[in-house]
Amino acid sequence: MRLDRRRWLLGSLAVLLAATCFGILGPVSRLAYDGGMEPLGFVTWRSSIGGVVLAIYLAIRLARGAERWVPFRSMSRRTLACLAGAAISGVVLNLAMFVAFGRITVALALLTFYTYPVMVAVVDAVVRREPPDRSTLAALGLGVAGATLVVAGGLGASGQVKLDVLGLALAFVAACSQVVFIALSRTGYQAVPTLQAMTSILLVDAVTFAAIAIAAGQVAQLGGPFAHPAVWGLLLVAGVPGAGLASALFLTGVRMIGGTRTGILALFEPVVGVVLAAVLLAEAIGPLQVAGGVFVLGAAVLLQVTTRPAGPGRPALPPPEAVPGTI
């Protein structure tokens, strides 16, 4: 499918920036855990901070008349259901990966999770009747191969492999949750502006994580930053760029360039994570990871040079939103 060139560039940039922000979470979470945080408390505070920051930004834009608010009571049942489904998929994704990381080697969990771009391409082809062209398929293969090399390089460096069927299954559930989020976010709640939608999703996720912590008798995890004040800076990094900014940019990208292209460009995330781990955690970067990073960047370049602009008589993706106010 052909895209308007400007829209393609802006959407691609949004996804790459989102992947960069998401990529900081691995090293930052490691540092936070070393500082006394627990995973459930970490994801709760990450979603809370991200949601509150987006809410403040949204309020400022609404006050200036630069953003439109769509009342929830005016939304159709389908829109509300899709918005709720996106929030639930985010909760499931985070919880599934949280448990998977505790049961299997992190690299194995990531290798399983990064199969989601392939599943997104299948959904687009089968459900939306939007089969990828040859160049997109080539970019998909190149990107997935690159991400595999990046993560597998870390697996080889660790020298230890921890395998568990349930852990692998949960990592796969996380990948499926990402597919659901992308599918629903493409057009499921299109009438809701990006900023309003992502603010709502993050706040719902935060409340859900907090409720899970309380129900599981893990309230102490929520008090982690008060018991260990040094982690506040890490939580702000995880919440502002790692949740609020990244999530809003990711949703913008999905709506502008579609699910398959977004999934391919999002494979830049593990490359960023590996580089930051080398800088912040003194983890060595092996030749496999370098090659993988080149593959991922090659996939992004391939998408760029082979995407054909829309023109007279050429179909283009639908507008990212049905109402003004997208960021």
N, C-alpha and C positions, 0 to 999 in steps of 0.2 A: 504494500500500500504506500502511496506517495504522500509526502508530508510537505507542508509549507516550510521553506528553508529556515526562516527566522524562528518559527515555532520549534523546529527540530533542534536548532542550536540552543535555544533557551531551555527546552525540556532536557536535553542531554546534559547541559551544564548543571541543571538542578539535581539530576540523578547523581552525577559525579561528585558534586559537593555533598549530597546526602550520604553517599558511600564513604566519603572521606570522614564525615562526622561520625557515622556509625563505626568506622574502623578504629576510632580512638577508644571505643568502649572496652575492648579486650585488655589492653595495657592498663587503662584507668581502673577497671574493675579489679584487676590483679593487685594494683597498689592499694585500692580501698580495702580489699580483703586482708592484705598484709597489715593494714592500719586498724583492723578490728571490726570491719563491717562483715555482715553475713549476706549471702546472695538475695534472699527474700527481702531483707531490709533495703538492699542496694536498689533492686528494681522498683520497689515502692517509692523510694525517695527520688529516683531518676524520673519516673513518670509524674510524680507530684510536682517537682521543680519545673520540668518541661511544660506541664499543663498550666501551671500558674504563670510562668513567663509568657506563654502564648496568650493566655487570658488577658494579661496586662496589655500586651501589644494590641490585641484585638480591641480592647476597650478604648485605647488611645485612637486607633483608626476609626472606630465607630464615632467617637466624639468629634473627630475632624471631618466626618462625612466621607471618608475615604474607603469605607467598607460597608457592605450591606449585611444586615442580620436577618436571617430567615427564622421566624418563630417556629419552635418545634411543633406547636399545635396546628400549624398550617401545613406541615409536611404530610405526605401520603403515608399510608401504612407500609408500603413497600420501601419508601425512602428511610423511614425510621428503622425498619427491620434490617435493611442493608447497613445502615450506620451502626446499629447494635451488633450486627454480625462482624463488622470490621473491628469493633472494640473487643469482642469476645475472641476473635482470632489473634489479636495482639496479646491478650492474657494467656491463651493456650500456648502460643509460640514461646513466650518468655518462661513460663513454668516448665514446659517440656524440655527446653534447652537447659534450664537450671538443673533439673533432675538428671538429664543425660550427661551433663558435665561431671556430675558426681558419680556416675556409674561406669562411664567409658572414657577412654582417652579423648581429650578435648579435640585433637586433630581429627579423630574418627567422627566425632559428632559434627564437626564443621564440614567434613567431606560429604557426609550424608545430607546436611542442611543445604549445601550449595548445589544440590540437584534440582532445586526449585525453579531455576530459569527454564530448564527443559520442560518441566511440568506446566509452567506458564505458557510456553510455546504450544504445547499440546492442547491446552484449554482454549487458547486463541484460535487454533486451527479447527478444532472439533466443535466447540460451542459457538464461537463467534464467526465461524466460517472465514477466518482470516489466516490462511496458511502462510508461513514465512517464505519469502523468496530465497533464491540460492545464496545471495550475499548475506542475508540475515542468518540463514542456517550455518553458513561458514563462520560468521562472527560468533554465533552461539557455540559451535564446536570449539573454536579457538579460545573463547572466554572460559568455558567450563574446563577445558584442558589446562588452561593457565591457572585457574583457581585451584584445581586439583594438585598441580605441581607446587603451588605456593604452600598449601596446607600440608601436603605429603612431605615436603621438605622439612617442615617442623616436626612431623611424626618421626621421620628417620633420625632427626637430631636428638630426640628425647631418649631413644634407645629402649623405651618401654611401651608396650601396647596393652591396654586394659580393655577387654572385650566383654560385652554383656548384651544379650538379646533385647532385653527391655530398654536398655540405654539406646541401642540402635533404633528401636521402634519409636522411642520418644523423639529422637533427632529427626526421624522421618515425619513424625506428627508435626514437629515445628516447621519443617519444609512445606508440608501441606497447608499449614496455617498461613504461611506467607503467600502461598498461591491463592488461598481464599481471600486474604486481605487485598491482594492486587486485583483479583477478579471483581470483587465487590466495589473497590475504589474506582475502577475504570468508569463505570456509568451507574452503579447501584444507588449512589446518593449524590448524583450529579447536580441536583438543585441546591445543595448545601455548599456555600463557599469553602474553599480549601482551609482557610484559617479557622473558621468556625468548626468545621468538621474535625480537624486534627486536635484542636483544643478540647473538644468534647470527648474524643476518643482517649486522649491521654489522661484526662481527669477521671473518666470512668475506669480506666485501667488502674490508676492509682488507688481509687476507692476499693476496687476489687482485690488488689494485692493486699491492702491493709486488712480487709475483711478476712482474707485467707490466713493471714498471719495471726489474727485474733482467734479465729476458729481452730487453728492448729496449735494454739497455745504458745506461739512464737512472738508475743508482743515485745519481748526484749530486743528482738532484731530491729524493730522500728525505732528504738532509742539509741541505736548504734552511734550516730553522729554526735549525740549529746554526751555519751560515755567516752567517745574518742573524737574530740573537736577537730583534730588535725585532718580528718577526712572530709570536712565541709568543702574545701576547695575542689577535691576530686568529685564530690557529688554535684557541685555546680557545673563542672565541666561535663559530667555525664548527663546532667539534666538540661542544660541550655543548648550547647551545640549537639550533644549526643542524643537528645530526645526531642526537644522542641523544634529546633532548626532543622535537624535531620529528617524528622517525620513530616514536617510541612513541605520541605523540598522534595521528598520522596513521593508524596501524594501529588504534588504539582507535576512531577515528571511522569507519573503513571497516567495522569489525565491528558498530558500534552503529547506524549509519544507512544503510549500504549504499553501493555504489559510485557510483551516479549522483548522489546528494545530496552525497557527499564530493567528487566531482569539481567540482560547481558551487561549493561553498563554498571549495574550494582555489584558485579563481580570484582569491581575495583576495591571493594571493602577489605577483603583479606590482604590485599597488597599493602594497603595503608596500615593495617594492623601489624603486619610483619615488620614493616619499616619502623613504626613507632616502638614496637617491642625491642628492636635492636637499639634504638636511641635511648629509651627510658629504662629498659630492663636488662640491657647489655646482652641480649640474645643474638647469637651469630646468624647471619643470613647466608644460606648455602647456595650453591650453583643452581639447584633445582628451583629454588624460590626466585632467583633472579630470572631464570628462563620463564617461569610461570608469570612473573610480572610483565615481562615483554609480551607474552601471549595475550594477556588481558588488555594491555595497552594497544596491541595490534587489533584486537577485536573492536575496540572503541574507534580506532582509526578507520577500520574497514566499514563500520556502520556509517561513519561520517562521509566517506568518499563515495559510497555506493547508494546512499539515500537520495532518491530523485524528488525534486520539488514538485508540488502539486501545480497544476495549470489548468487551462480550459479543457473541460471534458475529462479531467483526471480526478478520481475520488480522493478525498482527504479524510483524515480522522475527524470525528465530530468535535465541536468546541469543548474545551476542558470543563466548562461549567455552564449551566443554563441561566445563571444569574451573575451579575457583575460582582467583583470583590475578590477574585482570585489573587493570590500573591505571586 
